[in-house]
Amino acid sequence: MLNDLSYAFRTLRKNPIFAITAVITIALAVGASTAIFSVTNGVLLRQLPYKDPERLVLACSDMQKRNVKDFPLSNVDYLDLRNGAKNNFEDFAAVNTFRATLPGLNGTPERVPMAAVSTNFFQLMGGAIVAGRDFEESDGTPPAPQPNPAAGNATAAQPAQAQLPTMAILSHQYFQQRFGGDRSIIGKSLPVSATFGPAPIIVGVLAPDFELLFPPVANMEQFPSLWFASRIPYDVANRNNVRWRVIGRLRPGVAMPQAQAEAETIAEKIRQENTIARTAGQYFRLEPMKQHLVDEVKPTILALMGAVIFLLLIACANVANLMLVRTSLRERELAVRAALGAGWWPLVRQTLVEAFVISFIGTAIGVALAKLGIHQLIVMAPASLPRLNAIQLDWRVLAFSALAGVASAAIFGLVPALRTARPNLANVLGAVGRSNTLGAAGLRNGVVVAEVALAFVLLIGSGLMFRTFLAIQRVNLGFDPRGLLTFQLLGNIGETPQEAATFKRQLHDQLAAIPGVRNVTASFPLPLAGGFSPIRWGGRDALEDASRFKAADLQIVLPGYFESMGTKLIAGRTFIDADNTPDRNLLIVDEALAAKAFPNESAVGKQILFRVRTPEAQWGEIIGVVAHQRNTSLIEPGREQLYVTDGYMNHRAAAWWALRTDGDPGSIAASVREVVRKSGSDLLINQMQPMDHLVIAAQAQTRFSLLLLGVFSVIAVLLAGVGLYGVLATVVRQRTAEIGLRMALGAAPSGIFRLMVGKGLRLSILGIGIGLLAAFGLTRVLATMLVDVKPTDPVTFLSVALLFLFITLVASSLPALRAAGLDPTKALRNE
């Protein structure tokens, strides 16, 4: 074996072009597959960082009759589930995250991610406390109901913070960053601003790197800095006030169907007791927490993993072809060794050792490339990809790289090795010129056909994603993002609604006075910035049958919103300053809601029921109809939309500001910051960016998939082209005498050229045919990633086929030109 290794290194050193080409081919394929596997491992395969994570389930509230999925739970829903599901569950815990403004080290306000949890949260999840103590049951005890004189003997719970203190646990990072790791802070009050309310008491510090893992669409903070024990009262009157994400832990050995059945028993009881739950079709759907986390991105990751496996196979086929060509050049040497008594195993072993040397060097370089690639993947990855911090070059990824290297060596080394083991001694030793006595031509042709077929499938996938990307560029957003500067304004804007209204009016005027600013508005939420949640709406028929209520996305806006955003007014009018008060139930709806509520007639002046401020729905008058906006996704249109004024919500909701400018929105950023600074020292600007950036971020997942598939496709096509060129170049070399004889007997150079190009086209057409059949089945996995294009789109299939034929012509022309330019006299003399 040592002799074989030494001989393999010597032969590779003597053939540097072959060695470098083979090593680079394997390195690119192994590097790409390792980088993508690191994503697969970090996102799909790695266990969640919790205690017994396989027993954790998420309880989702689905309103099936309103097509609303994955809704948070109310206090009562959570407590009913926790207290009622005892047979199959050890316990349930609740969590909700948000952001608030706290004073930083230098006293300036800073935005801090926070979480409110049930007191058992860390015990259920396995979060360790490294200083102080965990939450105790008493930290979450709700306040005792207090007498309400206005209601006779009835009682009403007062706000928890008015009676009982709030307990807080710090994240380890915030503990180090804000308090320098000083344990004396435990037991003391958390420094907060006056607008925050009563100061929470710090009782403990969480272990490092504890994280909340939810899909990005849930809008949950991954690393809260502060964790508060929530005092959750059983308040039936507020069953519609939903905010909790609820996690359950199954008892050992309990299967999901058993757990789901128990949860459904509780949901059925809730539907019987609550009209809204019954008419909305509320169900508790249980999902394994890991499955819930990765469901949205799993098809994309698996598609990319499949693409790199194809690339690895193409690379192996290419190197196998190179080795078959090289083996044909050594056929006389191998035949002489066999004639002198060398057995089949030493001959096979030598070829296999050479394959493993190439694979080892290529894999080592590939791992180095993968390390760079992983860094770039993390930079490029869309926000919808969870667990980015888990994507790394760990032992599992290195094991995959080693396995890929060994498998590659076995694949591309085995066929040449078997051909080496059975040389035809009489033919080889009796030949006087170049020949093909090893019979490898058919194998080389088959390998090239396989390369073309695999590369064709990759190109089809890339083409479909390109068509999708173009479709997304043409999507009508319902607003004009060009020239818009957006930001979120946080902090105290007044103690009363009147003060808040005055503040916003003054800030509006000051921002509008900045040179270059044409329009100013504010809203909550902002399109493509997240935070949308459904409200229910309905017509008169919903009074008699509450199941006829439907869901719509609510947006709270200042007058002038539609003009500033460039949203088209279709009918009626938009809000004016006189509408911006709490006592006017005026609505603007989008064209989708208007068409559902009042088909074939104008919605302006009509009334619908809607629920925003009150437990039950109330009537609102539609004063205008506007174009539908893409609020949450560029791929899906989303729900219908309903708009109310900021004044209707006591002037405290609209915190996302948008300024339309005449030029580059970034040029006014400094002026905006100065205006806000002068308006209040405790105000904080968050996420200032042009609206175009939000649109680009919404395209990120499609762009990510397109870029990677495109890179893999380009590499695959180059490898297939090189393989085709190699086969034809070998054919020209081995058939030099035949070509010379043909030309000596009168064959024209153009005929020789057509002969060689025709052979290349035949191989390519066969590969394209096989690739077409494979692509019709395999591209269906891309269905959820495509927009306005089918997985079997004929335009894409035809375009890719024509492109591949063109590449074939280019790859075939070079050896064909060499064949057509042969001097028959020299060709016959050399043979």
Residue pairs with C-beta under 8 A, 6 or more apart in sequence:
1 349
1 353
4 349
4 350
4 353
5 353
5 357
7 350
7 353
8 350
8 353
8 354
8 357
9 357
11 354
12 18
12 19
12 354
12 357
12 358
13 19
15 326
18 322
18 326
19 358
21 322
21 722
22 319
22 322
22 323
22 358
22 362
23 358
23 361
23 362
23 365
24 362
24 365
25 315
25 318
25 319
25 362
25 719
26 315
26 316
26 319
26 358
26 359
26 361
26 362
26 363
26 366
26 405
26 408
27 361
27 362
27 363
27 365
27 366
27 369
28 311
28 315
28 366
28 369
28 715
29 308
29 311
29 312
29 314
29 315
29 316
29 366
29 408
29 715
30 312
30 362
30 363
30 366
30 367
30 370
30 401
30 404
30 405
30 408
31 365
31 366
31 367
31 368
31 369
31 370
31 373
32 308
32 311
32 312
32 369
32 370
32 373
32 711
32 712
32 715
33 308
33 309
33 311
33 312
33 400
33 404
34 366
34 367
34 370
34 373
34 393
34 397
34 400
34 401
34 404
35 369
35 370
35 373
35 374
35 377
36 301
36 304
36 305
36 307
36 308
36 377
36 708
37 305
37 308
37 397
37 400
38 370
38 374
38 377
38 391
38 392
38 393
38 397
39 301
39 304
39 377
39 381
39 385
39 391
40 301
40 302
40 305
41 391
41 394
41 396
41 397
41 400
42 387
42 388
42 390
42 391
42 392
43 294
43 297
43 301
43 385
43 386
43 387
43 390
43 391
44 294
44 298
44 301
44 302
45 396
46 387
46 390
46 396
47 53
47 54
47 290
48 56
48 213
48 289
48 290
48 293
49 209
49 210
49 211
49 213
50 56
50 125
50 126
50 127
50 289
51 125
51 126
52 126
52 249
53 289
53 290
54 288
54 290
55 90
55 249
55 250
55 251
55 252
55 254
56 125
56 247
56 248
56 249
56 250
56 288
56 289
56 290
57 247
57 248
57 249
57 250
57 256
57 259
57 286
57 287
57 288
57 289
58 245
58 246
58 247
58 248
58 286
58 287
58 288
58 289
58 292
59 73
59 81
59 92
59 246
59 247
59 248
59 263
59 284
59 285
59 286
60 69
60 70
60 71
60 284
60 285
60 286
60 287
60 292
61 70
61 71
61 72
61 73
61 77
61 242
61 282
61 283
61 284
61 285
62 68
62 69
62 70
62 71
62 281
62 282
62 283
62 284
62 285
63 69
63 71
63 280
63 281
63 282
63 551
64 280
64 281
64 282
64 283
65 279
65 280
65 281
65 547
66 280
66 281
66 534
66 536
66 549
66 550
66 551
67 551
67 639
68 280
68 534
68 551
69 285
70 217
70 218
71 242
71 534
72 96
72 242
72 243
72 244
72 245
73 81
73 94
73 242
73 244
73 245
73 246
74 238
74 239
74 240
74 241
74 242
74 243
74 244
75 232
75 233
75 234
75 235
75 238
75 239
75 241
75 244
76 234
76 235
76 236
76 238
76 239
77 239
77 242
77 244
77 246
77 270
77 284
78 92
78 94
78 118
78 232
78 244
78 246
79 232
79 234
80 266
80 269
80 270
81 92
81 246
81 248
81 263
81 266
81 284
82 91
82 92
84 265
84 266
84 269
85 92
85 248
85 259
85 262
85 263
85 266
87 262
88 250
88 251
88 254
88 258
88 259
88 262
89 248
89 249
89 250
89 251
89 254
89 259
89 262
90 124
90 249
90 250
90 251
91 120
91 123
91 124
91 248
91 249
92 124
92 246
92 247
92 248
92 249
93 117
93 118
93 120
93 121
93 124
93 125
93 246
93 247
93 248
94 117
94 118
94 121
94 230
94 232
94 244
94 245
94 246
94 247
95 115
95 116
95 117
95 118
95 121
95 212
95 220
95 244
95 245
95 247
96 115
96 116
96 117
96 230
96 243
96 244
96 245
97 113
97 114
97 115
97 116
97 212
97 220
97 221
97 224
98 113
98 114
98 115
98 116
98 221
99 111
99 112
99 113
99 114
99 221
99 490
99 686
100 111
100 112
100 114
100 196
101 109
101 110
101 111
101 112
101 193
101 195
101 196
101 490
101 491
101 682
101 684
102 109
102 110
102 112
102 190
102 191
102 192
102 193
102 196
103 109
103 110
103 191
103 192
103 193
104 110
104 178
105 178
109 193
109 490
109 491
109 682
109 683
109 684
110 684
111 490
111 684
111 686
112 174
112 225
112 226
113 221
113 223
113 224
113 225
113 226
114 221
114 224
114 225
114 226
114 227
114 228
115 212
115 221
115 224
115 226
115 227
115 228
116 227
116 228
116 229
116 230
117 135
117 227
117 228
117 229
117 230
118 140
118 229
118 230
118 232
119 135
119 136
119 137
119 139
119 140
119 229
120 135
120 137
121 127
121 135
121 227
122 128
122 129
122 134
122 135
122 169
122 206
123 134
124 247
124 249
125 247
127 206
127 207
127 210
128 206
128 207
128 210
129 169
129 204
129 205
129 206
129 207
130 172
130 205
130 206
130 207
130 208
131 175
131 183
131 186
131 204
131 205
132 169
132 183
132 186
132 187
132 202
132 203
132 204
132 205
133 203
133 204
134 169
134 204
135 167
135 169
135 203
135 204
135 229
139 167
139 203
139 229
139 231
140 229
140 230
140 231
140 232
141 164
141 231
142 157
142 160
142 231
142 232
142 233
142 234
143 157
143 158
143 159
143 160
143 162
143 163
143 164
143 231
143 233
144 157
144 163
145 155
145 156
145 157
146 155
146 156
146 157
146 158
147 155
148 154
148 155
148 156
157 233
157 235
160 166
160 231
160 233
161 197
161 198
164 231
165 198
165 200
165 201
166 198
166 200
166 201
166 228
166 229
166 231
167 200
167 201
167 203
167 228
167 229
168 190
168 200
168 201
168 202
168 203
168 226
168 227
168 228
168 229
169 202
169 203
169 204
169 205
169 206
169 226
169 227
169 229
170 178
170 179
170 185
170 202
170 204
170 205
170 206
170 225
170 226
170 227
171 205
171 206
171 210
171 223
171 224
171 225
171 226
171 227
172 205
172 206
172 207
172 208
172 209
172 210
173 208
173 223
173 225
174 225
174 226
175 181
175 185
175 205
178 225
179 185
183 205
185 202
186 202
186 203
186 204
186 205
187 201
187 202
187 203
188 201
188 202
189 199
189 200
189 201
189 202
190 199
190 200
190 201
190 202
190 226
191 199
192 199
192 200
193 492
193 682
194 492
195 491
195 492
195 682
200 226
200 228
206 227
211 222
211 223
211 389
212 220
212 221
212 222
212 223
212 224
213 222
213 289
213 293
213 386
213 387
214 220
214 222
214 245
214 292
214 293
214 386
215 292
215 293
215 294
215 295
215 296
215 384
215 386
216 383
216 384
216 386
217 296
217 384
217 632
218 245
219 530
219 531
220 245
235 241
237 615
238 615
239 274
239 276
239 277
240 276
240 611
240 615
247 289
248 259
248 286
250 256
250 259
256 286
256 288
259 286
260 285
260 286
263 284
263 286
264 283
264 284
266 284
267 277
267 282
267 283
267 284
270 277
270 282
271 277
271 278
271 282
272 278
274 282
275 546
276 282
276 536
276 546
278 546
278 547
279 545
279 546
279 547
279 549
280 536
280 546
280 547
280 549
281 547
287 295
293 386
293 387
294 301
294 386
296 384
297 384
297 385
297 386
297 701
299 781
299 782
299 784
299 785
300 701
300 704
300 705
300 785
302 781
303 461
303 705
303 709
303 781
303 782
303 785
304 705
304 708
304 709
306 778
306 781
307 458
307 461
307 708
307 709
307 712
308 712
310 454
310 455
310 457
310 458
310 712
310 716
311 458
311 712
311 715
311 716
312 404
312 408
313 411
313 450
313 454
314 451
314 454
314 455
314 716
314 719
314 720
315 408
315 719
316 408
316 411
316 412
317 412
317 447
317 448
317 450
317 451
317 454
317 719
317 723
318 412
318 451
318 719
318 720
318 722
318 723
319 355
319 358
319 408
319 412
320 411
320 412
320 413
320 415
320 416
320 447
321 444
321 447
321 448
321 451
321 723
321 726
321 727
322 726
323 351
323 354
323 355
323 412
323 413
323 416
324 415
324 416
324 419
324 440
324 443
324 444
324 447
325 444
325 726
325 730
326 416
327 334
327 351
327 416
327 419
327 420
327 438
327 440
328 436
328 438
328 440
328 730
328 734
331 423
331 428
331 435
331 437
331 438
332 428
332 429
334 347
334 420
334 423
335 423
335 424
335 425
335 428
335 429
336 429
337 347
338 347
338 423
338 425
339 425
339 429
344 421
344 422
345 421
347 417
347 420
347 421
348 417
348 418
348 420
348 421
350 420
351 413
351 416
351 417
351 420
352 409
352 413
352 414
352 417
354 413
355 409
355 410
355 412
355 413
355 414
355 416
355 417
356 406
356 409
356 413
358 409
359 405
359 406
359 408
359 409
359 412
359 413
360 405
360 409
362 405
362 408
363 401
363 402
363 404
363 405
363 408
366 401
366 405
367 393
367 398
367 401
370 393
370 397
370 401
371 393
374 391
374 392
374 393
377 391
378 388
378 391
380 704
380 707
381 388
381 391
381 700
381 704
382 697
382 700
382 701
382 703
382 704
383 697
383 700
384 700
384 701
385 701
385 704
415 443
415 447
416 440
419 438
419 439
419 440
419 443
420 438
423 437
423 438
424 437
424 438
424 439
427 435
427 437
428 435
428 437
428 438
431 437
433 737
433 831
434 733
434 734
434 736
434 737
434 831
435 734
436 734
441 730
441 731
441 734
444 726
444 727
444 730
445 727
445 763
447 723
448 720
448 723
448 724
448 727
448 763
448 767
449 763
449 766
449 767
449 770
450 767
450 770
451 716
451 719
451 720
451 723
451 724
451 767
452 720
452 724
452 763
452 764
452 766
452 767
452 768
452 771
452 804
452 808
453 767
453 768
453 770
453 771
453 774
454 716
454 720
454 771
455 713
455 716
455 717
455 719
455 720
455 771
455 804
456 767
456 768
456 771
456 772
456 775
456 800
456 801
456 804
457 771
457 774
457 775
457 778
457 779
458 709
458 712
458 713
458 716
458 717
459 713
459 716
459 717
459 800
459 803
459 804
460 771
460 775
460 779
460 796
460 797
460 800
461 709
461 713
461 775
461 778
461 779
461 782
462 706
462 709
462 710
462 712
462 713
463 796
463 799
463 800
464 779
464 782
464 786
464 789
464 791
464 793
464 796
465 702
465 705
465 706
465 709
465 710
465 782
465 785
465 786
466 706
466 710
467 786
467 788
467 789
467 793
467 795
467 796
468 702
468 706
468 785
468 786
468 787
468 788
468 789
469 699
469 702
469 703
469 706
471 787
471 788
471 789
472 634
472 635
472 699
472 702
472 787
475 630
475 634
475 787
476 627
476 630
477 527
477 629
477 630
477 634
477 695
478 527
478 567
478 568
478 590
478 626
478 627
478 628
478 629
478 630
479 527
479 565
479 566
479 567
479 627
479 629
480 565
480 566
481 690
481 691
481 692
481 694
481 695
482 691
482 692
483 660
483 661
483 662
483 663
483 665
484 564
484 565
484 658
484 659
484 660
484 661
484 665
484 690
484 691
484 692
485 658
485 659
485 661
485 665
485 666
485 668
485 669
485 672
485 688
485 689
485 690
485 691
486 526
486 529
486 656
486 657
486 658
486 659
486 687
486 688
486 689
486 690
486 691
486 694
487 656
487 657
487 672
487 685
487 686
487 687
487 688
487 689
488 526
488 529
488 655
488 656
488 657
488 685
488 686
488 687
489 507
489 522
489 655
489 656
489 657
489 676
489 683
489 684
489 685
489 686
490 655
490 683
490 684
490 685
490 686
491 680
491 682
491 683
491 684
492 680
492 682
492 683
493 499
493 500
493 503
493 504
493 652
493 680
493 683
494 500
494 501
494 502
494 503
497 582
497 650
497 651
497 652
500 650
500 651
500 652
501 580
501 647
501 651
503 679
504 522
504 558
504 646
504 651
504 654
506 679
507 675
507 676
507 679
508 520
508 522
508 558
510 675
510 678
510 679
511 517
511 520
511 657
511 659
511 672
511 675
512 519
512 520
514 659
514 668
514 671
514 672
514 675
515 668
515 671
516 661
516 662
516 663
516 667
516 668
517 659
517 660
517 661
517 668
518 660
518 661
518 662
519 560
519 563
519 564
519 659
519 660
520 560
520 564
520 657
520 658
520 659
520 660
521 557
521 558
521 560
521 561
521 563
521 564
521 565
521 657
521 658
522 557
522 558
522 561
522 646
522 654
522 655
522 656
522 657
522 658
523 555
523 556
523 557
523 558
523 561
523 646
523 654
523 656
523 658
524 531
524 555
524 556
524 646
524 653
524 654
524 655
524 656
525 531
525 532
525 555
525 631
525 656
526 656
526 658
526 694
527 565
527 629
527 630
527 631
527 694
528 630
528 631
528 632
528 691
528 694
528 695
528 697
528 698
529 656
529 687
529 694
530 632
532 553
532 554
532 555
532 631
532 632
533 553
533 554
534 551
534 552
534 553
534 554
534 639
535 551
535 552
535 553
535 554
535 610
535 611
535 612
535 642
536 549
536 550
536 551
536 552
536 610
536 611
536 617
537 549
537 550
537 551
537 552
537 593
537 597
537 608
537 609
537 610
537 611
537 617
537 640
537 642
538 546
538 548
538 549
538 550
538 608
538 609
538 617
539 548
539 597
539 608
539 609
541 548
542 548
542 549
542 609
542 617
543 609
549 609
549 617
550 596
550 640
551 639
551 640
552 589
552 593
552 610
552 639
552 640
552 641
552 642
553 631
553 632
553 638
553 639
553 640
553 641
553 642
554 612
554 641
554 642
554 643
554 644
555 631
555 641
555 642
555 643
556 643
556 644
556 645
556 646
556 648
556 649
556 653
556 654
557 575
557 643
557 644
557 645
557 646
557 654
558 575
558 580
558 645
558 646
558 654
559 574
559 575
559 576
559 577
559 579
559 580
559 645
560 574
560 575
561 567
561 574
561 575
561 643
562 569
562 574
562 588
562 626
563 574
564 658
564 659
564 660
565 629
565 658
565 660
566 660
567 626
567 627
567 629
568 626
568 627
569 624
569 625
569 626
570 591
570 594
570 625
570 626
570 627
571 594
571 602
571 603
571 604
571 624
571 625
572 588
572 603
572 604
572 605
572 622
572 623
572 624
572 625
573 623
573 624
574 588
574 624
574 626
575 586
575 588
575 623
575 624
575 643
575 645
579 586
579 623
579 645
579 647
580 645
580 646
580 647
580 648
580 651
581 645
581 647
581 648
582 647
582 648
582 649
582 650
584 645
584 647
584 648
585 618
585 619
585 620
585 621
585 648
586 620
586 621
586 623
586 644
586 645
586 648
587 608
587 610
587 620
587 621
587 622
587 623
587 642
587 643
587 644
588 622
588 623
588 624
588 625
588 626
588 642
588 643
589 597
589 603
589 608
589 622
589 624
589 625
589 626
589 640
589 641
589 642
589 643
590 625
590 626
590 627
590 628
590 629
590 640
590 641
590 642
591 625
591 626
591 627
591 628
592 628
592 637
592 639
592 640
592 641
593 603
593 640
593 641
593 642
594 603
594 622
594 625
596 640
597 603
597 606
597 608
598 606
602 625
603 622
603 625
604 622
604 623
604 624
604 625
605 621
605 622
605 623
606 621
606 622
607 619
607 620
607 621
607 622
608 619
608 620
608 622
609 617
609 618
609 619
609 620
610 617
610 618
610 620
610 642
611 617
611 618
612 644
612 648
612 649
613 648
613 649
620 644
626 643
628 637
628 640
628 641
629 641
630 637
630 638
630 698
631 638
631 641
632 638
633 698
634 695
634 698
634 699
634 702
634 787
635 702
635 787
646 652
646 653
646 654
658 691
659 665
659 668
659 672
661 667
661 668
665 690
665 691
666 690
669 688
672 685
672 688
673 685
673 688
676 683
676 685
677 683
701 785
702 785
702 787
705 785
717 804
717 807
720 767
720 807
721 807
721 808
721 810
721 811
722 811
724 760
724 763
724 764
724 808
724 811
724 812
725 811
725 812
725 814
725 815
727 760
727 763
728 756
728 759
728 760
728 811
728 812
728 815
728 816
729 814
729 815
729 818
731 756
731 759
731 815
732 739
732 756
732 815
732 816
732 818
732 819
736 822
736 827
736 830
736 831
737 827
737 828
737 831
739 752
739 819
739 822
739 824
739 827
740 822
740 823
740 824
740 825
740 826
740 827
740 828
740 831
741 824
741 828
742 752
743 749
743 752
743 822
743 824
743 827
744 824
744 825
744 828
749 820
749 821
750 820
752 816
752 819
752 820
752 822
753 816
753 817
753 819
753 820
754 816
755 816
755 819
756 812
756 815
756 816
756 819
756 820
757 809
757 812
757 813
757 816
759 812
760 808
760 809
760 811
760 812
760 816
761 805
761 808
761 809
761 812
763 808
764 804
764 805
764 808
765 805
768 801
768 804
768 805
772 797
772 801
775 797
776 792
779 791
779 792
780 791
782 791
783 791
789 796
